[in-house]
Amino acid sequence: MFQGNIVKRGIMHYKKICVSVIAVVLCVFSYVHRGAIASDVYFTPQEIKGHIIRAIEGCGESLDIAVFDITSQDILNALVKAQKRGVHVRIVVDRKRAVRKGPLLSLCNDKTFFIKILKQKGQMHNNFAIFDSKLLSTGSYSWNENVAKYSRYHTIFTDETKLVVKYQREFDQLFQEGMTTSGKEYALGAEKKAEKVVRGPSVVTPKAPDTGGQIIASNYGVVIKENSQGYINMSFEEFNDIFGVASGLSEEQKESLWSRCGGKKIKWNGKVTYIGWGLITGWMMSVTHGDTSVEIKLNPAHKDHFSRVKYGNTVTYTGKLDSRVTKIFPYKLEDGDVLEIENTLPGPLTASELAESPDTIPVSQGPKKIFLIESFDDLNNIFGKESKLSDAQKDIMWEKYKGKYVSWMGQIVYKNLNVASGLRIGIMQRDKGDVELKISLAKKDKVLQFQDDETILYTGKLIERCDGSSPYILEDGDIVTIKESTMGLRDM
């Protein structure tokens, strides 16, 4: 009997120890998880606005905002103060709201703010902001002065890298597509006038002799002329050297030149990759020029000109410039026509056109770069120290990823400049591994503005996997955090 009691006591003591150990493990896991990713959600308008203002006040470098409109005076005051501290502020708003008079007009008149209006038939339903490319706020809360007391809202704040990167890409795309408009063009009822200003040349110059052509844009060492037939006097290759993805100009410089070229006619020659009709789009044709495409909305009045065009034909075509190329979207033309079909037999599809990997997202414009969906953690689970794969298995797996591009966020730990080896940046990834980024010396001035311990968003091509003490090696690197935009602003 006595021995039985001892056994029971021992079992109960053992259970208590197990429960205590499990509780400690859960607490540690919870603490580590909170430290790795900080996220929270708020529901009352006062609470949400307070956290937005504190996030703006905490910004040191960049602030990207995509909202329907901004009328909250408290938020606008915080934005002005942030700009005066040197924060680079970019805003995308809905076109239908932006054309009316309002508090946002004061920021439009301040040329240090970069505000674009979203050019689309629908409405801007986004309400998100990215602070220093590190913190994201997103939700239903509208940034307006008279937010109803009894309405329901929510806004989530998170620093989860994967989400921040996705939203940063979305904002960059919206900012690329948006229209730049001066403060005067935001006046009520000026929507049609604003559209004409954006599409037409913003500088009127005297007509030059036909021999030289009329200058429609001249800045940053670039001169763009219009010939006597009304076409931009450039081949596609010459034009793409200015506005293409691989151009040496900044986005702001491209935008400034494009504002003078929008609506102008071109005449180029390229290979047809698509032609067809849609109920909503009408007649559309896509033409490729090497690594870059042009999408043409064809004028149905010229159907007899393009009715014989087939996939693979080489054509001479015309159209009016509508929007410039981005990493995702092609150049877009309106009022298109086909002047000449050079051949009628389309060539066979290439192996690369037939094969498509479901694990990657091809960037469709500019020099061909295949960007991986996987985050750093995804790859490190395969190739890192804690991976259960053998070295031979890792070598086989690496062939799937080698030569492809990644877009990750990390912290600078060192910068090494050497004439022979170029510029190398050491990057820490949340204490889980290291990356060495090789960057061209041509980008030296931009890159050296960033300081050690600074968190950056960067891209590069995977060359070598981590192995013991050696880091992942990436070449053709670049820092794509928004801080780079300030360089272009000073040059303008």
PyMOL commands that set and color helices and strands:
alter all, ss='L'
color gray80, all
select helices_A, chain A and resi 2-36+45-57+73-84+95-98+104-109+161-177+183-186+191-199+236-243+251-261+300-306+351-354+376-383+391-401+441-447+482-491
alter helices_A, ss='H'
color red, helices_A
select strands_A, chain A and resi 39-42+62-66+88-94+114-118+128-131+135-139+155-158+179-180+214-219+222-226+265-278+282-289+292-298+314-323+331-341+360-363+369-372+405-418+422-428+434-439+455-464+472-479
alter strands_A, ss='S'
color yellow, strands_A
deselect
rebuild
show_as cartoon
